[in-house]
């Protein structure tokens, strides 16, 4: 893991150890461009708007303290937090940063992020349409959520937050909250079991692709501008034989492939009307709870494999943990039939799902991976008592510019 004070200490040690009178070696360019990026689905959400902010006030919420302790332990320079309720004023982000991250938790050092990015998401935003085909628009509880543009019981539930030690170019940031699902080339339009379209021709063009949003957040890192590509696709479950969530999950993942493939795509327009994908040669990191495993669980696995294997994504071994491998054996159940390496799993979901690899940090070519991991300590290791803060685990990767 990289931290500016650790890098400085390493340089000082090298200088003191070098023979007197000899020329000291210059720090390598790779060391100067090193930084750590992470994604964490922190489960800091509530079914009532504003409830998480109220709960965290005063700095004593047990879950939030565990989440903060994990972040302080790993100390990423750039962090995406998924399932973090959005409020327009940023009150929850203020509270979490000031009363949790900037206060040492359980022996960890405080951690400050001077830069952040957040924006509205589709979860809980009423669509005014009968999306679940129950014969009514909206309703109470889950029915209301299913007729929203993204499932949620209030606008902003399950939102996203980017925290950074490095400046963010907010003026150039792009959000794709309103991009129509139908705009995606060869979109996977759900069908009713009788063969007809699940969403009729009046509804389909109005649907939004992102269940939350897709963000391109340019960050001025030591390696230059890095486009932090953040998203949290809908889980490919909680639907029926029409597979509307499974198909949407696959297309939300596929959107990033188009974004990398076609800088001139006229249909790929952000919420400010700027069209096209990412320019050729730009460095990026795709991050988020993509809720699709390469081999196991629900979903169209070809979609995530195609993204991982994209020519602009660096070929690499997935981050791993000892805790994930041990937990899969201990839990048994669904894990026994899984084909993926349990050391790559990033969450513990029980029941028929078991432990799954759902969270990703995918760097572009132009980087070298120094180190990586899934924060899933074994029992008795530091931090094991914190991991029940969420059913997901934090995934991190230390990168440096490739020579």
HUHU-V373351 format. One record per pair of residues at least 24 apart in sequence whose ideal C-beta (glycine too) atoms are under 8 Angstrom apart, sorted by the first residue. I is the first residue (numbers start at 1). GAP is how many residues later the second one is. D is the distance in whole Angstrom. If there is no record, write none. Layout:
# HUHU-V373351
I,GAP,D
I,GAP,D
This chain:
# HUHU-V373351
1,35,6
1,73,6
1,74,6
1,370,7
1,395,7
1,397,6
2,32,5
2,33,6
2,34,5
2,75,7
2,368,7
2,396,5
3,33,8
3,72,5
7,24,6
7,27,7
29,372,7
29,374,7
30,338,7
30,370,4
30,371,7
30,373,7
31,369,7
32,190,6
33,188,8
33,189,5
33,190,4
33,191,8
33,367,5
33,368,4
34,188,7
34,189,8
34,336,6
34,364,6
34,365,7
34,366,4
35,42,4
35,43,7
35,131,7
35,186,5
35,187,6
35,188,7
35,363,7
35,364,6
35,365,8
36,38,7
36,39,7
36,40,5
36,41,5
36,42,7
36,360,6
36,361,7
36,362,5
36,363,8
37,39,6
37,40,7
37,41,4
37,42,7
37,191,8
37,248,5
37,250,7
37,324,6
37,326,8
37,359,7
37,360,6
37,362,7
38,33,8
38,36,6
38,38,4
38,40,7
38,41,5
38,42,7
38,249,8
38,323,7
38,356,6
38,357,6
38,358,4
38,359,7
39,40,7
39,41,5
39,43,7
39,248,4
39,249,6
39,250,7
39,320,6
39,321,7
39,322,6
39,355,7
39,356,5
40,27,7
40,30,7
40,31,7
40,39,7
40,40,7
40,41,6
40,42,7
40,319,8
40,350,8
40,352,7
40,353,8
40,354,4
40,355,7
41,40,8
41,41,4
41,42,5
41,191,7
41,248,4
41,306,7
41,318,6
41,349,6
41,350,8
41,351,4
42,25,5
42,39,5
42,40,7
42,41,6
42,42,6
42,347,7
42,348,5
42,350,8
43,40,5
43,346,7
43,347,4
43,348,7
43,349,7
44,37,7
44,39,6
44,40,5
44,41,7
44,48,8
44,52,7
45,38,5
45,39,7
45,40,5
45,112,5
45,113,5
45,114,8
46,39,6
46,111,8
47,106,5
47,107,7
47,110,7
48,105,8
48,106,7
49,36,8
49,38,8
49,105,4
49,106,7
49,107,7
49,108,8
50,37,7
52,33,5
52,40,6
53,32,8
53,34,7
53,38,5
53,39,5
53,42,6
56,36,7
56,39,5
56,40,6
56,43,7
56,44,7
57,38,6
57,42,8
58,41,7
59,40,4
59,41,6
59,44,6
61,39,8
63,326,5
64,32,6
64,36,5
64,325,8
65,35,6
65,40,5
65,41,7
66,39,8
66,319,8
66,320,4
66,321,8
66,322,7
66,323,4
67,33,7
67,319,8
67,322,5
67,323,7
68,28,7
68,32,4
68,33,5
68,35,8
68,37,5
68,40,8
68,43,8
69,36,4
69,37,5
69,39,5
69,314,7
69,317,5
70,305,6
70,313,6
70,316,5
70,317,7
70,319,7
70,324,5
71,30,6
71,40,6
71,323,7
72,29,7
72,32,7
72,33,6
72,36,4
72,37,6
72,38,7
72,39,5
73,35,6
73,302,7
73,309,7
73,310,5
74,301,6
74,320,6
74,322,5
75,36,6
76,320,6
77,87,7
77,88,5
77,89,7
77,144,7
78,84,8
78,85,8
78,86,5
78,87,7
78,88,7
78,141,6
78,143,7
78,148,8
78,150,6
78,207,8
79,34,7
79,83,7
79,84,5
79,85,7
80,80,7
80,81,8
80,82,6
80,148,7
80,150,5
80,207,5
80,208,6
81,79,7
81,80,4
81,81,8
81,82,7
82,76,8
82,78,6
82,150,5
82,206,6
82,207,5
82,310,8
83,75,5
83,76,8
83,149,7
83,206,7
83,307,8
84,75,5
84,76,6
84,77,5
85,71,6
85,72,6
85,73,7
85,74,6
86,32,6
86,33,8
86,34,6
86,35,6
86,69,8
86,70,3
86,71,8
86,73,3
86,74,7
86,75,8
87,69,6
88,32,7
90,26,8
90,28,6
93,25,6
93,68,6
97,66,7
101,62,8
106,279,8
106,280,7
113,50,4
113,51,6
113,52,6
114,50,8
114,51,7
115,48,8
115,49,4
115,50,7
115,51,7
115,52,6
115,53,5
115,104,8
116,45,7
116,46,6
116,47,5
116,48,7
116,52,7
117,44,8
117,45,4
117,47,8
117,51,5
117,53,7
117,56,6
117,98,7
117,100,5
118,41,7
118,42,7
118,43,5
118,44,7
119,54,8
119,56,5
119,58,7
119,94,6
119,96,7
120,35,7
120,36,7
120,57,6
120,93,7
121,29,7
121,35,6
121,37,7
121,38,5
121,39,7
121,56,7
121,89,8
121,91,4
121,92,5
122,26,7
122,27,4
122,28,4
122,30,8
122,55,6
122,86,5
122,88,6
122,89,6
122,90,6
122,91,7
123,25,7
123,26,8
123,27,4
123,28,6
123,29,3
123,32,7
123,33,7
123,34,5
123,35,5
123,36,7
123,88,7
123,89,6
124,24,5
124,26,7
124,27,8
124,28,3
124,29,6
124,30,5
124,31,4
124,32,6
124,33,5
125,24,5
125,25,7
125,27,8
125,30,5
127,79,7
127,80,8
129,74,5
129,77,7
130,73,8
131,68,7
131,72,7
131,76,8
133,59,8
133,65,7
149,58,7
149,59,5
149,62,8
150,58,7
150,60,7
150,61,4
150,62,6
150,84,7
151,60,7
151,83,7
151,87,7
158,54,6
158,74,7
159,53,7
160,52,6
160,53,7
160,55,7
160,70,6
160,71,8
160,72,6
160,128,8
162,53,7
162,55,5
162,66,6
162,68,6
164,55,6
166,53,5
166,54,5
166,55,5
166,56,8
167,52,7
167,53,4
168,49,6
168,50,7
168,51,6
168,52,8
169,49,4
169,50,8
169,51,7
169,56,7
172,46,5
173,42,7
173,43,7
173,44,5
173,45,6
174,41,7
174,42,4
174,96,4
174,97,8
174,98,7
174,100,7
175,38,5
175,39,7
175,40,5
175,41,8
175,95,6
175,96,5
176,33,7
176,34,6
176,37,6
176,38,4
176,39,8
176,79,7
176,92,8
176,94,6
176,95,7
177,31,7
177,33,6
177,36,4
177,37,8
177,94,6
178,30,6
178,93,5
179,29,7
179,30,5
179,31,7
179,35,7
179,76,8
179,89,7
179,90,7
179,91,8
180,25,6
180,26,7
180,27,7
180,28,7
180,29,7
181,26,5
181,27,6
181,28,4
181,67,7
181,70,7
182,25,7
183,26,7
183,84,5
183,85,8
184,25,6
184,67,6
184,70,7
184,71,6
184,74,7
184,83,8
185,73,7
185,82,7
187,64,6
188,59,4
188,60,8
188,62,6
188,63,5
188,112,8
189,58,8
190,52,5
190,53,6
190,54,4
190,57,5
190,58,8
191,51,6
192,50,6
193,47,8
193,48,5
193,49,7
198,44,5
198,46,6
209,39,7
209,42,6
209,43,6
209,46,6
210,42,6
210,45,8
211,37,7
211,41,7
214,38,7
214,41,6
214,42,7
214,45,8
216,43,7
216,54,8
216,62,7
223,60,7
223,144,7
223,176,7
223,177,7
223,178,4
224,59,7
224,177,7
225,57,7
225,58,7
226,57,5
226,58,6
226,59,6
227,51,6
227,55,6
227,56,7
227,57,4
227,58,8
228,56,7
228,57,6
228,59,7
229,27,6
229,30,7
229,49,8
229,55,5
229,56,7
229,57,5
229,58,7
230,57,6
230,58,6
231,24,8
231,25,7
231,57,5
231,59,7
232,56,5
232,57,5
232,58,8
232,59,7
233,55,8
233,56,8
233,57,6
233,58,5
233,59,7
234,57,7
235,56,5
235,63,8
236,55,7
236,56,6
236,62,5
236,63,4
236,64,7
237,61,5
246,52,6
246,53,6
246,54,6
247,53,7
249,42,6
249,43,6
249,50,6
249,51,7
249,54,7
250,42,7
250,49,7
250,50,4
250,52,8
250,53,4
251,52,8
253,37,6
253,39,6
253,50,4
253,51,6
253,54,6
254,49,6
254,52,7
254,53,8
256,30,6
256,51,6
257,49,6
257,50,6
257,53,6
260,24,8
260,50,6
260,52,5
260,53,8
281,85,8
282,82,8
283,81,5
283,83,5
283,84,7
283,118,8
284,28,8
284,79,8
284,80,5
285,76,6
285,77,7
285,78,5
285,79,7
285,112,8
285,114,7
286,27,7
286,74,7
286,75,8
286,76,4
287,73,7
287,74,5
287,75,7
288,71,7
288,72,7
289,69,6
289,70,5
289,103,6
290,68,7
290,69,7
290,70,5
291,67,5
292,66,7
293,47,6
293,63,5
293,64,5
293,65,6
294,46,6
294,63,7
295,43,7
295,44,4
295,45,4
296,42,4
296,43,6
296,44,5
296,58,8
296,60,6
296,61,7
297,56,6
297,57,8
297,59,5
297,61,8
298,55,8
304,56,8
307,55,7
308,52,8
308,54,7
311,54,8
312,52,6
312,53,6
313,49,5
313,50,7
313,51,6
313,52,7
314,48,8
314,49,5
314,50,6
314,51,5
314,52,8
314,53,6
314,55,7
316,47,7
316,53,5
316,56,8
317,55,8
318,26,4
318,39,7
319,25,7
319,42,7
319,53,4
319,54,5
319,55,5
319,76,5
319,77,7
319,78,6
320,24,5
320,52,8
320,53,7
320,54,6
321,24,8
321,52,6
321,53,4
321,54,7
321,55,4
321,56,8
321,72,7
322,54,7
322,55,8
322,56,5
323,51,8
323,53,3
323,54,5
323,55,5
323,58,8
323,61,7
323,64,7
323,70,8
324,31,6
324,50,6
324,52,5
324,69,7
326,52,6
327,28,6
327,49,7
328,26,7
328,27,5
331,24,7
343,31,8
344,30,7
345,29,7
345,31,8
345,48,8
346,28,6
346,46,6
346,47,5
346,49,6
347,43,8
347,44,5
347,45,4
347,46,6
348,43,6
348,45,8
349,42,6
358,34,7
359,33,6
359,34,7
359,36,5
360,35,7
361,34,5
361,35,7
361,36,5
363,34,7
363,36,6
365,37,8
366,35,7
366,36,6
367,32,4
367,33,7
367,34,7
367,35,6
368,31,7
368,32,5
368,33,8
368,34,5
368,35,8
369,28,6
369,29,7
369,30,6
370,28,4
370,29,7
370,30,6
371,26,7
371,27,5
372,24,6
372,25,4
372,26,7
